[in-house]
Amino acid sequence: MVSSSSPNTRQTKGREPGRKAKKPSRARRWAGRVGTFLITTAIVGLSVGTILQGTSLIAERAAATVAPNAAPLVEVAAIEVQRDTSFRIVRSFIGQIEAGQSTRIAFERPGLVTEILVDEGDLVEEGQPLGRLDQRLLNAEKSRLEANREAIEAQAELARLTTERSAELQERGFASTQTLDQARLGLAELNARLAEIDAALVQVDIQLDQSVIEAPFSGTVSERLADQGTTVAAGNPIVTVLEQTRPVFRVGIDPTLAGDMRLGDAYDVEIAGTLFPAIVSAIRPDLDPLSRTRTILLTLQSEAPAILEAGTLRLWQTVEQPGMRVPLGALQEGVRGLWTVSTLRPTEDGTHHTVGSEAVEVIHANQDWAYVQGTLQSGSLIVTEGVHRIVPGQTVDWMDGNPTAEGAE
């Protein structure tokens, strides 16, 4: 068995039994601390020296390297803006082309249609025949009246000769006054019957004319409503003719703008991308109950592409409101629905410009320009192009960037 030694009999390694360990003296402790400090200081000094030597070497190498040239300043396009008291906008109004005259032509008397001489789309001249009714009965009546007139003319000639002979006999005393009166009155009756027949012949001629319909003006046949062999009543439309030489543009516009228009004023109407000159021919005094606009009629000075085609009338309107006109490219999105523009201010030495920013509100804009209000001052230089390449506070050069785009009103 291995017996455990008691605390009283346990021996310490390296130490004689029964003797206490000696503590290092204070001088020895101080000497150790000083040595440690000196060693640490030497190591730190050596490290610092190495670092300083490396830094000097790097500085010498950097000094020996040629420095690159400074980057050139960004050049931006800018213009000077001025405050205006108003701006102009273009108002567009849609209308349609109508025929100068549109007539549905009908026979003035009933009858059987024997000919329709035109078809839809045909061009017709004023006075050109378009259709005919059966004229046989009228021609027969006219022949009868003419024959009757010839018979009465013969009787009238006989009555005239009788009247002359009776007058001669009366002068000689061989005929009574009554005989002369009978001859004279008989001739007058026959002359009256001739006048009646002449009136009847005129009536037949009128009915013959009514049996033929003619174009009341030059134009185009847009509808054909009857065919040959149809029995029609008086007033039934047969064809529709549209006048195309001077078509009319009908448009409803803002009543405030209509008040500035006058008869005879010249405007341009855009139809299918082409401008047609037009003259104001009528201005209706009433308002359309649905659109609350006033109807204006403009007579085109040339043929339009097609009747009932849509067209556009553009009018300039002046809006009295202070602000400034800036190019659309100068605007940048801001906060809370506002926009900003980049401004340029001269540097202290006056050789360059510093970029600034001003908040604006867009009042009106078109494809090229915007009319704005805000903190922008009249006479300021604003950047018109390349605003994404600069930031506020940046120093830049500038060139005149005044655009010449259309729609600068």
Secondary structure by P-SEA (a helix, b strand, c coil): cbbbbcccccccccccccbbbbcccaaaaaaaaaaaaaaaaaaaaaaaaaaaaaaaaaaaaaaacccccccccbbbbbbbbbbbcbbbbbbbbbbbbbbccccccccccccccccccccccccccccccccccccaaaaaaaaaaaaaaaaaaaaaaaaaaaaaaaaaaaaaccccaaaaaaaaaaaaaaaaaaaaaaaaaaaaaaaaaaacccccccccccccccccccccccccccbbbbbccbbbbbbbccaaaaaaccccbbbbbbcccbbbbbccccccccccccccbbbbbbbbccccccccbbbbbbbbbbbbbbbbbbcccccccccccbbbbbbbbbcccccbbbbbbbbbbbccccccbbbbbcccccbbbbbcccccccccccccccccccccccccc
